[in-house]
Amino acid sequence: MFNKRYFILVSLLFFLFFTAALSVQGASPKKESPSASTPSKPNPSEGKRIFNHYCAVCHGVTAKGNGVNAESLDPTPADLTSGDVQGLTDEEIYEVIDLGGGYVELSVAMPPWGKTLSGEQISDLVAYIRTFSEDAPEPEKGVRLSDVRRGDRSDCQICHMKQGQIRPIAPNLGHEGSKLNPEWLSKFLKDPEKIRPVGFIPLTKSKMPDFQLSDEEVSALTAFLMTQKDGGVSAAPLAGLNLSDPAEIEKGRRFFIDKYACDACHKGAEIGGIVGPDLSSTAERIKPEWVYFWLKNPQAIRPDVAMPNFGIPDSEIRSLIAYIYSLGGGASQAAKVSGETPSDPALIKKGEKLIKDKNCLACHTMDSFNSQERRQEKGKEQAAAPRS
C-alpha cells in the first residue's frame, strides 16, 4: 500500500513539474528589467556612446534638457541631472527608456527604445545617466559632434581619415534605386540641400558639398544610382492604398501627432523637430514602398539610425504614408511605385566611374544588401540570444 501511494505521489509531482515546464517554454520571451539577473555589469562608457548618438539631440550633451531639438518639443525634454530624475530607481529609468514616455503617462515625444536597443544597452544608458550632475559645465560653443571615438582616436576622424579607413558619414548609396525619385535625385545632385539639419550622424551637422557637376555628370550618376536596388523592398504591402483617401489621411494624421509623436523629430506641414528630414518633401523625394519598409523596421535598413523601431502595425503604416504624402502635394506628386527607370548602359557605366572619380565612398557606403533578409536574420539572432 505504501509503495502504491508513493508511486502515485511521485507521478503527480512529475506531472505538475512537466506541465509547468511546458508553460514556461511556451511563454513569450520578455526583456527583463535591471532588477533581474544580468550577465555583465552595466558599462557607463558604452552608455555615453549610446546617449550621444540617440539621446543628446533632445536631452543635450550635458543631459540638462537643452539639446538642439529641445525648442521643438512641448513639454521640453527632462533634465536628467535633476533630483526628480536622479531620485528615480534604476528600474523606473529603465522602464521609461524601454517603453517610452506615453507608457508611464509622460510625454509621447519620449519614444520607446525597447525594440531598438538591447536590455544590456538600456542598462548601460541607465548607468551613464547615474553619472550626471547638476553642476556639470556647459559644453563649448561651436560644432557639436556625436561621440564616435574608436579607441584613442579623436572626433576629427569623422571627416579626416587615413587611407583605407572608412567611416561613413552619409547615406548608403546601395539602395537609391528602390528609395529615391530619379527627378528629385538629379535636382539634389545639381544643388545639394541639407536633408537632416543635425547631420546624418546626429550632431555632426554634416552636409554634402556642391561638386559643381555638369548636366551630363548628373544624368550619369542618376542613371547608375537608379540601378542600385534593395531586393527586399516591393510595392506589394501597399496594394489597394489610396493616397488621396481623406479618411486614411486623417487616421494617419492622428497617428503622426498623437500616438507616435513623429513631429517631435520631423517637420511636417509647418512645425516640427529638426532631428530627421523635413517630411513635407517626402512625396517628391521618396518612393512610398520605401517608406513602408522603413517604418516597418528602420534598423533593418540602417542599423545605427537614431529613429527607434516603434513596432507599428501594417494598417497604421499605410495610414501614416497617406498622411505624409498629403503634406507635399499628395498622390499627384508621389513617385511611381516600383517604377523602372530605363537608361543607356553607357551612361550607367559612366556614372559608376564617376562614383570612383569623385571619391563618393569616402563618405558614403555602397552596400546593396537585402534589408528584409537581414531583418529576418537579425530576428533569429535575437531569438537565440540570452536575454539580459
For each residue, the residues with C-beta under 8 A, 3 or more apart:
1: 4 5
2: 5 6
3: 6 7
4: 1 7 8
5: 1 2 8 9
6: 2 3 9 10
7: 3 4 10 11
8: 4 5 11 12
9: 5 6 12 13
10: 6 7 13 14
11: 7 8 14 15
12: 8 9 15 16
13: 9 10 16 17
14: 10 11 17 18
15: 11 12 18 19
16: 12 13 19 20
17: 13 14 20 21
18: 14 15 21 22
19: 15 16 22 23
20: 16 17 23 24
21: 17 18 24 25
22: 18 19 25 26
23: 19 20 26 27
24: 20 21 27
25: 21 22
26: 22 23
27: 23 24 30
28:
29: 383 387
30: 27 387
31: 98 114 119 387 388
32: 35 36 37 38 119 387 388
33: 36 91 94 95 98
34: 38 42 90 91 94 122 123 126
35: 32 90 91
36: 32 33
37: 32
38: 32 34 41 42 119 120 123 388
39: 120 386 388
40: 43 120 388
41: 38
42: 34 38 47 120 123 124 126 127
43: 40 46 47 124 127
44: 47 48 124 127 128 130 131
45: 48 49 128
46: 43 49 50 121 124 128
47: 42 43 44 50 51 121 124 125 126 127 128 129
48: 44 45 51 52 128 147
49: 45 46 52 53 147 148
50: 46 47 53 54 55 117 121 124 125 128
51: 47 48 54 55 56 59 63 125 128 129
52: 48 49 55 56 61 146 147 202 203
53: 49 50 56 146 147 148 201 202 304 306
54: 50 51 113 117 202 306
55: 50 51 52 58 59 63 125
56: 51 52 53 59 60 61 63 67 146 202 203
57: 67 68 69 198 202 203 275 306
58: 55 65 67 69 70 73 77 109 264 275
59: 51 55 56 63 64 65 67 70 77 78 80
60: 56 63 64 65 66 67 70 77
61: 52 56 67 139 144 203
62: 66 81 132 136 137 138 139
63: 51 55 56 59 60 79 80 81 129 132 136
64: 59 60 79 80 81 136
65: 58 59 60 70 76 77 78 79 80
66: 60 62 70
67: 56 57 58 59 60 61 70 77
68: 57 144 198 203 274
69: 57 58 72 73 198 264 265 273 274 275
70: 58 59 60 65 66 67 73 76 77
71: 76
72: 69 264 271 272 273 274
73: 58 69 70 76 77 107 109 264 273
74:
75: 107 109
76: 65 70 71 73
77: 58 59 60 65 67 70 73 109 110
78: 59 65 82 84 85 110
79: 63 64 65 82 84 85
80: 59 63 64 65 85 86 129 132
81: 62 63 64 85 86 132 133 134 136
82: 78 79 85 86 134
83: 86 87 134
84: 78 79 87 88
85: 78 79 80 81 82 88 93 129
86: 80 81 82 83 130 132
87: 83 84
88: 84 85 92 93
89: 92 93
90: 34 35 93 94 126 130
91: 33 34 35 94 95
92: 88 89 95 96
93: 85 88 89 90 96 97 126 129
94: 33 34 90 91 97 98 122 123 126
95: 33 91 92 98 99 103 104
96: 92 93 99 100 101 103 104 106 110
97: 93 94 113 114 117 122 125 126
98: 31 33 94 95 112 113 114 122
99: 95 96 103 104 112 114
100: 96 103 104 108 110 111 112 113
101: 96 104 106 107 108 109 110 111
102: 105 106 107 108 110 112
103: 95 96 99 100 112
104: 95 96 99 100 101
105: 102
106: 96 101 102 110
107: 73 75 101 102 110 261
108: 100 101 102 111 258 259 260 261
109: 58 73 75 77 101 261 264
110: 77 78 96 100 101 102 106 107
111: 100 101 108 260 261 264 308 310
112: 98 99 100 102 103 115 308 310
113: 54 97 98 100 116 117 122 308
114: 31 97 98 99 117 122
115: 112 308 309 310 311
116: 113 299 308 309
117: 50 54 97 113 114 121 122 125
118: 121 122 388
119: 31 32 38 122 123 387 388
120: 38 39 40 42 123 124 388
121: 46 47 50 117 118 124 125
122: 34 94 97 98 113 114 117 118 119 125 126
123: 34 38 42 94 119 120 126 127 388
124: 42 43 44 46 47 50 120 121 127 128
125: 47 50 51 55 97 117 121 122 128 129
126: 34 42 47 90 93 94 97 122 123 129 130
127: 42 43 44 47 123 124 130 131
128: 44 45 46 47 48 50 51 124 125 131 132
129: 47 51 63 80 85 93 125 126 132
130: 44 86 90 126 127
131: 44 127 128
132: 62 63 80 81 86 128 129 136
133: 81 136
134: 81 82 83
135:
136: 62 63 64 81 132 133
137: 62
138: 62
139: 61 62 144
140:
141:
142:
143: 204 205
144: 61 68 139 203 205
145: 148 155 158 203 204
146: 52 53 56 201 202 203 204
147: 48 49 52 53 155
148: 49 53 145 155 158 167 201
149: 152 153 154 155
150: 153 157
151:
152: 149
153: 149 150 157
154: 149 157
155: 145 147 148 149 158
156: 159 160
157: 150 153 154 160 161 165 167
158: 145 148 155 167 169 201 204 206
159: 156 169
160: 156 157
161: 157 165 166 167 362
162: 165
163:
164:
165: 157 161 162
166: 161 361 362 365
167: 148 157 158 161
168: 172 363 364 365
169: 158 159 199 200 201 204 206 363
170: 200 206 208 363 364
171: 200 302 364
172: 168 175 302 364 365 366 367
173: 176 225 228 355 360 364 365 366
174: 228 230 365 366 367 368 369
175: 172 178 179 228 229 230 233 290 301 368 371
176: 173 179 180 185 225 226 228
177: 180 225 226 227 228 229 341
178: 175 228 229 230 233 287 289 290
179: 175 176 230 233 286 287 290
180: 176 177 184 185 225 226 285 286 287 335
181: 184 185 284 285 286 287 335
182: 185 186 222 226 341
183: 186 187 284
184: 180 181 187 188 284 285 335
185: 176 180 181 182 188 189 222 225 226
186: 182 183 189 190 218 219 222
187: 183 184 190 191
188: 184 185 191 192 193
189: 185 186 192 213 218 221 222
190: 186 187 213 215 218
191: 187 188 210
192: 188 189 207 208 209 210
193: 188
194: 197 207
195: 277 278
196: 199 200 275 276 277
197: 194 205 274 275
198: 57 68 69 202 203 204 205 274 275
199: 169 196 202 203 204 205 206 207
200: 169 170 171 196 204 206
201: 53 146 148 158 169 204 206 304
202: 52 53 54 56 57 146 198 199 275 306
203: 52 56 57 61 68 144 145 146 198 199
204: 143 145 146 158 169 198 199 200 201
205: 143 144 197 198 199
206: 158 169 170 199 200 201 363
207: 192 194 199
208: 170 192 363
209: 192
210: 191 192
211: 358
212:
213: 189 190 217 218 221
214: 217 218
215: 190 218 219
216: 219 220
217: 213 214 220 221 354
218: 186 189 190 213 214 215 221 222
219: 186 215 216 222 223 347
220: 216 217 223 224 347 348 350 351 354
221: 189 213 217 218 224 225 351 354 355
222: 182 185 186 189 218 219 225 226 351
223: 219 220 226 227 341 343 344 347 348 351
224: 220 221 227 228 347 348 349 350 351 352 354 355
225: 173 176 177 180 185 221 222 228 351
226: 176 177 180 182 185 222 223 341 343
227: 177 223 224 343 348
228: 173 174 175 176 177 178 224 225 366 368
229: 175 177 178 233 368
230: 174 175 178 179 233 293 301 368 369 370 371
231: 368 370 372 373
232: 293 370 371 372 373 374 375
233: 175 178 179 229 230 289 290 293 371 372
234: 237 289 338
235: 238 239 288 289 337 338
236: 239
237: 234 289 292 293 314 317 318
238: 235 241 288 289 292 318 321 337
239: 235 236
240:
241: 238 248 288 318 321 322
242: 245 248 322 331
243: 248 288 321 322 325 326 330 331 334
244: 249 322 330 331
245: 242 248 249 322
246: 249 250
247: 250 251
248: 241 242 243 245 251 252 318 319 322 323
249: 244 245 246 252 253 319 322 323 326
250: 246 247 253 254 323
251: 247 248 254 255 316 319 322 323
252: 248 249 255 256 319 320 321 322 323 324 326
253: 249 250 256 257 323
254: 250 251 257 258 259
255: 251 252 258 259 260 312 316 319 320 323
256: 252 253 259 260 262 263 268 320 323 324
257: 253 254 261 262 263
258: 108 254 255 261
259: 108 254 255 256 316
260: 108 111 255 256 310 312 320
261: 107 108 109 111 257 258 264
262: 256 257 265 266 268 272 279 320
263: 256 257 266 267 268 271 272 273
264: 58 69 72 73 109 111 261 272 273 275
265: 69 262 272 273 274 275 276 307
266: 262 263 272 273 275 276 277 278 279
267: 263 270 271 272 273 274 278 279 280
268: 256 262 263 271 272 279 280 324 327
269: 280 327
270: 267
271: 72 263 267 268
272: 72 262 263 264 265 266 267 268 278 279
273: 69 72 73 263 264 265 266 267 276
274: 68 69 72 197 198 265 267
275: 57 58 69 196 197 198 202 264 265 266 306
276: 196 265 266 273 279 306 307
277: 195 196 266 281 282
278: 195 266 267 272 281
279: 262 266 267 268 272 276 282 324 327 328
280: 267 268 269 327 328
281: 277 278 284 285 328
282: 277 279 285 286 291 324 325 327 328
283: 286 324 325 327 328 329 330 333 334 335
284: 181 183 184 281 328 329 333 335
285: 180 181 184 281 282 335
286: 179 180 181 282 283 290 291 335
287: 178 179 180 181 290 291 335 336 337 338 339
288: 235 238 241 243 291 292 321 325 334 335 337
289: 178 233 234 235 237 238 292 293 337 338
290: 175 178 179 233 286 287 293 294
291: 282 286 287 288 294 295 321 324
292: 237 238 288 289 295 296 317 318 321
293: 230 232 233 237 289 290 296 297 300 301 371 372
294: 290 291 298 301
295: 291 292 298 310 312 317 320 321
296: 292 293 300 312 314 317
297: 293 300 301 309 375
298: 294 295 301 302 305 307 308 309
299: 116 302 303 305 309 378
300: 293 296 297 371 372 374 375 378
301: 175 230 293 294 297 298 305 371
302: 171 172 298 299 305
303: 299
304: 53 201
305: 298 299 301 302
306: 53 54 57 202 275 276
307: 265 276 298
308: 111 112 113 115 116 298
309: 115 116 297 298 299
310: 111 112 115 260 295
311: 115
312: 255 260 295 296 316 317 320
313: 316 317
314: 237 296 317 318
315: 318 319
316: 251 255 259 312 313 319 320
317: 237 292 295 296 312 313 314 320 321
318: 237 238 241 248 292 314 315 321 322
319: 248 249 251 252 255 315 316 322 323
320: 252 255 256 260 262 295 312 316 317 323 324
321: 238 241 243 252 288 291 292 295 317 318 324 325
322: 241 242 243 244 245 248 249 251 252 318 319 325 326
323: 248 249 250 251 252 253 255 256 319 320 326 327
324: 252 256 268 279 282 283 291 320 321 327
325: 243 282 283 288 321 322 328 329 330 331 333 334
326: 243 249 252 322 323 330
327: 268 269 279 280 282 283 323 324
328: 279 280 281 282 283 284 325 333
329: 283 284 325 332 333
330: 243 244 283 325 326 333 334
331: 242 243 244 325 334
332: 329
333: 283 284 325 328 329 330
334: 243 283 288 325 330 331 337
335: 180 181 184 283 284 285 286 287 288 339
336: 287 339
337: 235 238 287 288 289 334
338: 234 235 287 289
339: 287 335 336
340:
341: 177 182 223 226
342:
343: 223 226 227 347 348
344: 223 347 348
345: 348 349
346: 349 350
347: 219 220 223 224 343 344 350 351
348: 220 223 224 227 343 344 345 351 352
349: 224 345 346 352 353
350: 220 224 346 347 353 354
351: 220 221 222 223 224 225 347 348 354 355
352: 224 348 349 355 356
353: 349 350 356 357
354: 217 220 221 224 350 351 357 358 360
355: 173 221 224 351 352 358 360 361 366
356: 352 353 359 360 361
357: 353 354
358: 211 354 355
359: 356 362
360: 173 354 355 356 363 364 366
361: 166 355 356 364 365 366
362: 161 166 359
363: 168 169 170 206 208 360
364: 168 170 171 172 173 360 361
365: 166 168 172 173 174 361
366: 172 173 174 228 355 360 361
367: 172 174
368: 174 175 228 229 230 231
369: 174 230 373 374
370: 230 231 232 373 374
371: 175 230 232 233 293 300 301 374 375
372: 231 232 233 293 300 375 376
373: 231 232 369 370 376 377
374: 232 300 369 370 371 377 378
375: 232 297 300 371 372 378 379
376: 372 373 379 380
377: 373 374 380 381
378: 299 300 374 375 381 382
379: 375 376 382 383
380: 376 377 383 384
381: 377 378 384 385
382: 378 379 385
383: 29 379 380
384: 380 381
385: 381 382
386: 39
387: 29 30 31 32 119
388: 31 32 38 39 40 118 119 120 123
